[in-house]
Amino acid sequence: MRTIGQVLKDEREKKFYTLEEIEKATKIRKELLEALEAGQYKKLPPQTFVQGFIKNYGKFLGLNPEKLLAIYRREFAEGKNPPRILESFQNPLSQGRFKITPAKAIGTLVLSLIILFFVYLWFEYRFLVGAPFLELQQPVDQQSISTPTITVLGRTDPEDRVMINDQEIQVDSAGKFSQEIKLSDNANNITVAAISKGGKTTKVTRTVFLKHTSP
């Protein structure tokens, strides 16, 4: 069975994305993406964060996040990559040197919740200020066709606006869009832009050539 890293890497290479492009789109550092694809979990943060990386990475690639997390959980269930356990729990100190009291337990819990809250706020901030996701499925760049029109197909986040050559088009509830574009003679530049609520923009430009057929 393929590991979660192999699934993500195969899909990325299938769609010709580089790790630098994934890093820019997901805000996950390249070295963490490399460790995830290689299954080097010791180089990654705890499971909670890794699951967040997998969901964001999979969402960008158009994969089902729940299926990806199921593959990830299966890896640990089969014992291939057991969850990391803090050394203090593997080798507990003797009672004479360290004693857990209710006050210490509550204080640790409160501190952990505060840290998790600020980590959550940080991820939300990075998501809001980052450039929006945009996947352009059609047309491919440098495509040549003989018909005077072409259909532009793609996907973005449902709450984002989409412009094709400065004309806003409709996006459905799943973030998908489709629009037929008329072509002029010779080369045609088609620019698609996704605009987030925060005003951030992601643009993709494709060139399509209109071939003239003999009468």
Secondary structure, DSSP 8 states (H G I E B T S, - for coil): ---HHHHHHHHHHHTT--HHHHHHHH---HHHHHHHHHT-GGGS--HHHHHHHHHHHHHHHT--HHHHHHHHHHHHHTTSS-----HHHHS---TTT----HHHHHHHHHHHHHHHHHHHHHHHHHHHHS---EEEEES-TTEEESSSEEEEEEEE-TTSEEEETTEEE---TTSEEEEEEE--SEEEEEEEEEE-TTS-EEEEEEEEEE-----
